[in-house]
Every structure is written in C-alpha cells, then in structure tokens.
Amino acid sequence: MTSKDSSSISISFIGDSAKDENRDRIPSLLCLPLSLLSPSGRFILCCVAVFAFYLVYGYMLELVFTVEGIKDHGWFVTLIQFCYYTTFGFLQIVGTRQTLKTSVPMGTYLVISLLTVGTMGFSNSSMGYLNYPTQVIFKSCKLIPVMIGSVIILKKKYNFAQVLACVTMCIGLIWFTLADSKLQPNFNMQGVFLVCMSLCCDAIIGNVQEVALKSNNESSTRLVLYSYGIGTFIIVFQLAVTGSLFTGFYFILEHYWELMPPVLVLSVSGFCGVQAVLALVHLHGALAAVTVTTARKAVSIFLSFLLFTKPFTIHYVHGGALVVGGIYLNLLSKRNSKLVTNINNVYSRT
C-alpha cells in the first residue's frame, strides 16, 4: 500500500507477492510461527492480539482497583505481577529451548529493573487516585519527558513541528486533568505525581533496553526474565523497608478470591500483549505499532466509561483529541513528511 503524500500513514505488507522477507528472521508470537502466514496475515494477527490482550488488561486493572482498600497496596499488586512475569519468561525460555546465560552486564539489568519497577509500580499506585482513562492519557505522553530531558541534558534541538507536538500534548493533558478534577470526587494530585513518575521511567527505559538488546545481541525473552526477576527482589526489599510487605500479604489473603483471579488474568494478558507489540514492531515498524496501540487506547477509554460507572464530559474528548494529535504530529515529524515540512516552513517565515 503506497501513497503519493508522504504525510499519510501507510503500512507496507512486504512479501504479499513473491518478494517475501527472509522467513528465518520472522519472529514467533506466543510460540505460533508467524512465518506460516502471509505478511498481511501476520499484521492482522498481531493487531488482533494487541487489541484482545490489552483490552482485557485494561478491564482487569480497573476491576482490581475497585476492591475497597486496594489503594494502599498498589505496590503489592505490582509484586504479584512481577512474580508472574518472571515465571512466564522462564517458561518461555524453557519452552523455546533458549539458554539462561546472558551477555548483558548485571549492572545494566539492575538499571533496567529499577526503571521497570518504577514504570509499573508508580502506574499501579496512581490507579488509587486517578480513573483509568486519565491514566491512559498520561501514559500516552511519553514524548514530553523525553523532549525535556533531551533539551536539558543533551542540549538537543527540535524543529517547530516537534515542539508543537509537545505543546499540543501538554494542553491536552491539562484539559483532560482539569475535567477529571471537577468530575471525580476522589481526584488527588498525588495520582498525577505518581503517573508522571511512571511516565519518566517509561521514557528512559526504552533507550536502555534498546542498547542492551542490540549491543549485546540479547533476546527479548531473556530481557523480560532478568528485568522482572531482579525487579521482584527490588520490590520485596522496598516493601520490607516501608513495612508494607506483610500488610499487603494479609490484605491479599483477606480478599483472595476478589483479587488473585483478576491479577492472574491481568498478568497473563499483559505478558502476552508485550509479545504482540514486540512482534508488530519487528515486522512492521514503530509507526504501525504506535498507530495500533493508540487506537487500542482509545477503545480502552471508551470501554472504561461503558463498563465502569463514572461521570463523563465532552472536555474528555477535547483533551484526548489534542493528545492524539500531538502523538501523530510527532510521528510525522520523524518521517520528514510533507505536512511537517510545510509547518516548519510557515514558522521559519514568521
């Protein structure tokens, strides 16, 4: 599929004809060999998997945090997820007959684990103070801390379109948050702080993971195993120091059937969703992956309002639309599209 206008988003199914890509380099999705499918079939399967797993993940996450008293035990829920992810990673390595030996230095894995703990732990904790749609909108704005950090630390310069994308996201976030603060009786700025901390960790972790994978020729499966395995011990230590380890354990026991089945489904869907996104990135690139995941987030927000009782205002739509617009303007700026070139030219003439 091609387009004359380079500003449009297109997804190429290389190989629908005889010119198929090297099948030996095509990844598997949850032990399913994608090389057996056509390129368009792989894309459709990955999209269906991303939607299915992450829609279940979003529903289960919101369901878990409807349990009374769970607000104070978000970190213990994170600990359970890390234990499950570590187990799933180990089983996947054994099932695919990979070696446990890694070439990545343990110091690098420690940094990745700390960032992974921060990303998921702060995100889960924020659910006690924010509703799910607000959290999703915040987590879609990873560009903001990335740009701020690059300007301050690396002295990097951005073109006008990229700055405009960041400003658009900021306005959308403020709009969405103000609407939430007026409608939600339990709105708390502590939730905004926690989700911002998660966002900062998430903004950093991608670059560190990419370096670990490429410079050491590491598999993504071992990356999952070691980062979540080490992260499990980090969370146990943190909970023990803060005195929340046993209180969290007893709370989970007290609400076992309310919490453990949903957390299990939450962990399975989250782990499988990560594999689907990685396969989508590998096969069709980051642009296709961001397009699919952004559409999935929009559906998740819609289902959240539909399945869980919460007030609604049109300002949510306005703020969300600005955030989505900022996301795609940033993506187009990386592709040097005609639209972005025109925006930069208009700015340079003023």
C-alpha positions in Angstrom: 0.0 0.0 0.0 1.6 3.3 -1.1 0.6 6.9 -1.0 1.7 9.9 -3.0 1.6 12.2 0.0 4.4 11.2 2.4 2.4 12.7 5.3 -0.1 9.9 5.2 0.3 6.8 7.3 0.9 3.6 5.3 1.7 0.1 6.3 3.6 -2.0 3.9 2.9 -5.7 3.6 6.2 -6.6 2.1 6.0 -10.0 0.6 2.3 -10.3 -0.4 4.0 -11.0 -3.8 6.9 -13.3 -4.5 9.3 -10.8 -2.7 8.7 -12.1 0.8 11.2 -11.3 3.5 13.6 -13.8 4.9 11.4 -16.3 6.8 14.2 -17.3 9.1 14.1 -13.8 10.6 10.3 -13.7 11.2 9.6 -14.0 15.0 7.0 -16.2 16.6 4.1 -14.9 18.6 3.5 -16.9 21.7 5.1 -20.0 20.1 3.0 -19.5 17.0 5.3 -19.4 13.9 4.3 -16.3 12.1 6.3 -17.4 9.1 3.4 -19.7 8.1 1.2 -16.7 7.4 1.3 -14.1 4.7 2.6 -10.6 5.6 -0.9 -9.2 5.7 -2.0 -12.2 7.8 0.8 -11.5 10.3 -0.2 -7.9 10.6 -3.9 -8.7 11.2 -3.0 -11.4 13.8 -0.7 -9.0 15.7 -3.3 -6.3 15.7 -6.0 -8.7 16.9 -3.6 -9.9 19.6 -2.7 -6.3 20.7 -6.3 -5.3 21.0 -7.5 -8.6 22.7 -4.8 -8.8 25.3 -4.6 -5.1 26.2 -8.4 -4.6 26.3 -8.5 -7.5 28.8 -5.5 -6.0 30.7 -7.2 -2.6 31.0 -10.5 -4.1 32.2 -8.8 -6.3 34.8 -6.6 -3.5 36.0 -9.6 -1.3 36.6 -11.5 -4.2 38.2 -8.7 -4.9 40.6 -8.6 -1.3 41.8 -12.3 -1.3 42.5 -11.7 -3.5 45.6 -12.2 -1.5 48.7 -8.8 -0.7 50.4 -6.6 -1.7 47.5 -5.4 1.9 47.1 -2.8 1.4 49.8 -1.5 -1.9 48.2 -0.7 -1.0 44.6 2.9 -1.9 45.1 2.0 -5.4 46.4 -0.2 -5.9 43.3 2.9 -4.9 41.2 5.0 -7.5 43.1 2.5 -10.3 42.2 2.6 -9.2 38.6 6.4 -9.3 38.6 6.4 -12.8 40.0 4.0 -13.9 37.3 6.0 -12.2 34.5 9.3 -13.8 35.8 7.6 -17.2 35.8 6.2 -16.7 32.3 9.6 -15.6 31.0 11.3 -18.6 32.4 8.7 -21.0 31.0 9.0 -19.3 27.6 12.8 -19.8 27.6 12.5 -23.4 28.6 9.7 -24.0 26.0 11.8 -22.5 23.2 15.0 -24.2 24.4 17.0 -21.0 24.9 19.9 -20.7 27.3 19.6 -18.8 30.5 23.1 -17.4 30.0 23.1 -13.7 29.3 25.8 -11.4 27.8 24.3 -8.3 29.3 26.1 -6.9 32.4 24.2 -7.3 35.6 24.7 -3.6 36.2 22.7 -2.9 33.1 20.0 -5.3 34.1 19.8 -3.6 37.5 19.1 -0.2 35.8 16.5 -1.8 33.5 14.9 -3.5 36.5 14.7 -0.3 38.6 13.1 1.5 35.6 10.7 -1.3 35.0 9.7 -1.3 38.7 9.2 2.4 38.6 7.1 2.3 35.4 4.7 -0.4 36.6 4.8 0.3 40.3 4.0 4.1 40.1 1.4 3.4 37.4 -0.4 0.9 39.5 -0.2 3.1 42.6 -1.7 6.0 40.6 -4.8 3.9 40.0 -5.8 4.5 43.6 -6.1 8.3 42.9 -7.0 8.6 39.2 -9.5 6.9 37.0 -8.3 4.6 34.2 -8.9 7.0 31.2 -6.9 9.7 32.9 -4.0 7.3 33.5 -4.1 6.1 29.9 -4.0 9.7 28.5 -1.0 10.5 30.7 0.9 7.3 29.7 0.4 8.2 26.0 2.5 11.4 26.5 6.0 9.8 26.8 7.3 12.4 24.3 7.0 15.2 26.9 9.7 13.9 29.4 11.8 12.6 26.6 12.0 16.1 24.9 12.5 17.9 28.2 15.3 15.6 29.2 17.0 15.8 25.8 16.9 19.6 25.8 18.3 19.9 29.4 20.8 17.0 29.4 21.8 16.6 25.8 21.2 20.2 24.6 19.3 18.7 21.7 17.4 21.0 19.4 13.9 20.1 17.9 12.1 21.6 14.9 9.0 23.6 15.3 6.7 20.7 14.5 8.1 18.6 17.3 7.8 21.4 19.8 4.2 22.0 18.6 3.5 18.3 19.1 4.8 18.5 22.7 2.9 21.7 23.4 -0.3 20.1 22.0 0.1 17.1 24.3 0.6 19.3 27.3 -2.5 21.3 26.6 -4.5 18.1 26.0 -3.2 16.7 29.3 -4.1 19.9 31.2 -7.5 19.9 29.6 -8.2 16.3 30.5 -6.9 16.6 34.0 -8.9 19.7 34.8 -12.1 18.0 33.5 -11.2 15.0 35.7 -10.6 17.1 38.8 -14.0 18.7 38.5 -15.9 15.5 38.0 -14.1 12.9 40.1 -14.8 13.2 43.9 -11.7 11.2 44.7 -9.4 13.1 42.4 -6.0 13.6 44.1 -2.9 15.4 42.7 -0.8 12.6 44.3 -2.1 10.4 41.5 -0.9 12.9 38.9 2.5 12.9 40.6 2.7 9.1 40.6 1.7 8.7 36.9 4.2 11.3 36.0 6.9 9.4 37.8 5.8 6.3 35.9 6.0 8.3 32.6 9.5 9.5 33.3 10.7 5.9 34.0 9.0 4.7 30.8 10.6 7.4 28.8 14.1 6.4 29.9 13.7 2.6 29.8 13.2 2.3 26.0 16.7 3.6 25.2 18.4 1.4 27.8 16.5 -1.7 26.6 17.5 -1.0 23.0 21.2 -0.6 23.9 21.0 -3.9 25.9 19.3 -5.8 23.1 21.4 -4.5 20.2 24.9 -4.1 21.7 24.8 -7.5 23.4 22.7 -9.4 20.9 20.3 -10.3 23.7 16.9 -11.9 23.2 13.8 -10.1 24.3 12.8 -13.2 26.3 15.8 -13.1 28.5 15.4 -9.4 28.8 11.9 -10.0 30.3 13.1 -12.8 32.6 16.1 -10.9 34.1 14.5 -7.4 34.3 11.3 -8.7 36.0 13.2 -11.3 38.1 15.6 -8.7 39.6 12.7 -6.3 39.8 10.9 -8.8 42.1 13.6 -8.7 44.6 13.7 -4.9 44.4 10.0 -4.6 45.2 10.3 -7.1 48.1 13.1 -5.0 49.6 11.2 -1.8 49.1 8.0 -3.2 50.7 10.0 -4.7 53.6 11.7 -1.3 54.3 8.5 0.6 54.2 6.7 -2.0 56.4 4.1 -2.8 53.7 5.2 -6.4 52.9 3.2 -8.2 55.5 0.2 -5.8 55.5 -0.1 -6.3 51.7 0.2 -10.0 52.1 -2.5 -10.2 54.7 -4.7 -7.9 52.6 -4.4 -10.1 49.6 -5.2 -13.2 51.7 -8.3 -11.4 53.1 -9.5 -10.6 49.6 -8.0 -13.6 47.9 -10.9 -14.5 45.5 -11.6 -10.9 44.7 -8.0 -10.2 43.7 -6.0 -13.2 42.7 -8.0 -14.4 39.7 -8.2 -10.9 38.2 -4.5 -10.3 38.9 -3.6 -13.6 37.2 -5.6 -12.7 34.1 -4.1 -9.2 34.3 -0.6 -10.7 34.3 -1.2 -13.2 31.5 -2.8 -10.6 29.2 -0.1 -8.1 30.0 2.7 -10.5 29.2 1.1 -11.7 26.0 0.4 -8.1 25.0 4.0 -7.2 25.3 4.9 -10.1 23.0 2.3 -9.0 20.4 3.7 -5.4 20.4 7.3 -6.6 20.0 6.3 -8.8 17.1 4.4 -5.9 15.5 7.4 -3.6 15.9 9.7 -6.2 14.4 7.5 -7.0 11.4 6.0 -3.6 10.5 8.0 -0.9 12.4 7.4 1.5 15.2 4.9 3.7 13.3 2.5 0.8 12.7 2.9 -0.3 16.3 2.1 3.2 17.7 -0.9 3.5 15.3 -2.4 0.2 16.6 -1.6 0.9 20.2 -3.1 4.4 20.1 -6.3 3.0 18.5 -6.4 0.4 21.3 -6.0 3.0 24.0 -9.0 4.9 22.5 -11.1 1.8 22.6 -9.9 1.0 26.2 -11.0 4.5 27.3 -14.4 4.1 25.6 -14.9 0.7 27.3 -13.9 2.1 30.6 -16.7 4.6 30.5 -19.1 2.0 29.2 -18.3 -0.8 31.7 -17.4 1.1 34.9 -19.8 3.8 36.2 -18.1 7.2 36.1 -19.1 10.8 35.1 -18.4 12.0 31.6 -17.9 15.4 30.0 -17.2 16.5 26.4 -13.9 18.0 27.7 -12.5 14.5 27.9 -12.9 14.2 24.2 -11.3 17.6 23.5 -8.3 16.8 25.7 -7.9 13.3 24.3 -8.1 14.6 20.7 -5.3 17.1 21.4 -3.1 14.3 22.9 -3.7 12.0 19.9 -3.0 14.9 17.5 0.3 15.6 19.3 1.3 11.9 19.0 0.8 11.7 15.3 2.4 15.1 14.6 5.5 13.8 16.4 5.4 10.6 14.4 5.1 12.5 11.1 7.9 14.9 12.1 10.2 11.8 12.3 9.3 10.8 8.8 10.0 14.3 7.3 6.5 14.3 5.9 5.2 17.0 3.5 2.8 18.2 6.2 5.5 18.7 8.7 7.8 20.4 6.2 5.0 22.9 5.4 4.5 23.6 9.1 8.2 24.2 9.6 8.4 26.5 6.5 5.5 28.6 7.8 7.2 29.0 11.2 10.5 29.9 9.6 8.9 32.7 7.5 7.3 34.3 10.6 
